[in-house]
Amino acid sequence: GIDLLSTVGDVETGYDLDRAALLEKIKTVDAIVIRSATKVDREVFEASAGRLKVVGRAGVGIDNVDLTAASETGCLVVNAPTANTVAAAEHGIAMLCALARNVAQADVSMKAGRWDRSKYVGVSMVGKTLAVMGFGKVGGEVARRAKGLGMTVIAHDPYASEERANALGVRLVSFDEALAAGDFFSLHMPLTPDTKGLFGDDTFGKIKKGARIINVARGGVIDDAALARALDAGIVAGAALDVFDPEPPAADHPLVGRPDVICTPHLGASTKEAQEEVAYEIAEAVMGAIRGELGSSAVNAPAVAPEVLKELKPYVELSEALGKAAVQLVDDESAGGLGEIEIEYTTSRGVDLDSRLLKSGLVKGLLSVTSIPVSIVNYESVSKSRGLNITEKIVSSDNDAEIISSMKVTVKSASKFSAAVSRGSITVGGEIKQGQAFLSQIGDAAVDIGLSASKNVVLVRQTDKPGIIAGVSSALAQFQVNISYMTVAVAADGEAIMAIGVDSLPSNANEVLSKVAAVDGVQEATAFSEA
């Protein structure tokens, strides 16, 4: 895994970092790979000051990562959801068998010099009902193996597919039906606000008497004190626990020392094979995230197929460029700020266009004048927190040669460049030509500005007459501003819009623009940057 990650960046290993060391180290990294013991909470994200872009969780559970804080800072969280599936399921079955036949207790007795055959009579699993609580990947694999042991398997999961359950010979039931029917309960749900303490006094009050509990999911889904009471009352005959909250459990934990509870130190994924597979899977997920891919392992962002990412990439760059141009044309002395914003797509795909990436690019561009990090992960929450009122409009096109024929962004705000206003809104439009982004519209004027040719553009509204190009060029030359290209588009009422690509603008840009605006025949001048 480390060798793979080394192909995309410098890799440092830091084992057993204390809290202070983690908070210091996080300031210097773009990605971090963790196991379940490391807590990446809001404090960690705040310490990174926006630098951290990827958190890779080497395993399935992500309850040790603050997803809200990650999303707010634009950090993508990925996990390794499949590599340890079989290992976790095998451990669940091992715990099931050990619990049914008192294997751990009998082993302790033998090592103490006793021969307690009659004391450790177990129960058969054949014909018993196993209730799988959480029918995801691990739950499904446990069900498959339990069927091979001759057990009847039922499952409760409000998000499970009936078709998948039927294919495994499993019947989906309600939570209360599972409690009433199960002889054994194998827990596989994630730890969420809804599942925390789910197996508490109320649940144990409904459970079938003499049931046995196996937990290889998350410790927090069981109320430990309530389980201890259920064991004391004989409601639950025994439990096998691989997970605890917190880990490791305290010395006075109410369940660890009990003879009717089997405990293992979170060994669900601890096989040599699973460790290797997890390392490879999380390395590939982190590498993909660094490259900007949104695979199925992305936890806090929508999964987007690689082919969709590839075909939309230039259009995402265009939407960001339009956002940057539009926001820099807003009159920053106006009290109104950003008004209503609309992005219009002219596309042959109609309503089938997946515009999430395009909209995230627009938000990133609009907020480029701030220090707020924006990505597909957090663009919606950032838009809401900044009060951006964005609507999307799709215009159907018959041009099948291009996914999107053109895009247009309008911002209902006062502009520092009056020629950028059309029908009361700042208007900029663009298109992709030969894979490159071009600005094709400013206000009502049709322009042709290659945004890849120069990252800095000076806009001039002028009278359409000879001599102005020479005057503007001379004004820029006085400040050592190098011109990379220049285009002129005829506008209405005998005017024209001149777009000048320059290598860079000096720190006294306002002075430069004032000099340009003073050229005879120039009505106004401004600039924006795509850098």
Sequence and secondary structure as in RCSB ss.txt:
>XXXX:A:sequence
GIDLLSTVGDVETGYDLDRAALLEKIKTVDAIVIRSATKVDREVFEASAGRLKVVGRAGVGIDNVDLTAASETGC
LVVNAPTANTVAAAEHGIAMLCALARNVAQADVSMKAGRWDRSKYVGVSMVGKTLAVMGFGKVGGEVARRAKGLG
MTVIAHDPYASEERANALGVRLVSFDEALAAGDFFSLHMPLTPDTKGLFGDDTFGKIKKGARIINVARGGVIDDA
ALARALDAGIVAGAALDVFDPEPPAADHPLVGRPDVICTPHLGASTKEAQEEVAYEIAEAVMGAIRGELGSSAVN
APAVAPEVLKELKPYVELSEALGKAAVQLVDDESAGGLGEIEIEYTTSRGVDLDSRLLKSGLVKGLLSVTSIPVS
IVNYESVSKSRGLNITEKIVSSDNDAEIISSMKVTVKSASKFSAAVSRGSITVGGEIKQGQAFLSQIGDAAVDIG
LSASKNVVLVRQTDKPGIIAGVSSALAQFQVNISYMTVAVAADGEAIMAIGVDSLPSNANEVLSKVAAVDGVQEA
TAFSEA
>XXXX:A:secstr
 HHHHTTTS     TT  HHHHHHHGGG SEEEE TT  B HHHHHHHTT   EEEESSS  TTB HHHHHHTT 
EEEE  STTHHHHHHHHHHHHHHHHHTHHHHHHHHHTT   TTTT     TT EEEEES SHHHHHHHHHHHHTT
 EEEEE TT  HHHHHHTT EE  HHHHHHH SEEEE     TTTTT BSHHHHHHS TTEEEEE S GGGB HH
HHHHHHHTTSEEEEEES  SSSS  TT TTTT TTEEE SS TT SHHHHHHHHHHHHHHHHHHHTT B TTBSS
S  B HHHHHHHHHHHHHHHHHHHHHHHTB TT SS S  EEEEEEETTGGG   HHHHHHHHHHHTTTSS    
TTTHHHHHHHTT  EEEEEEE   TT SEEEEEEEE S BSSGGGEETTEEEEEEEEETTEEEEEEETTEEEEEE
TTT SEEEEEEEES TTHHHHHHHHHHTTT  EEEEEEEE STTEEEEEEEES   TTHHHHHHHHHTSTTEEEE
EEEE  
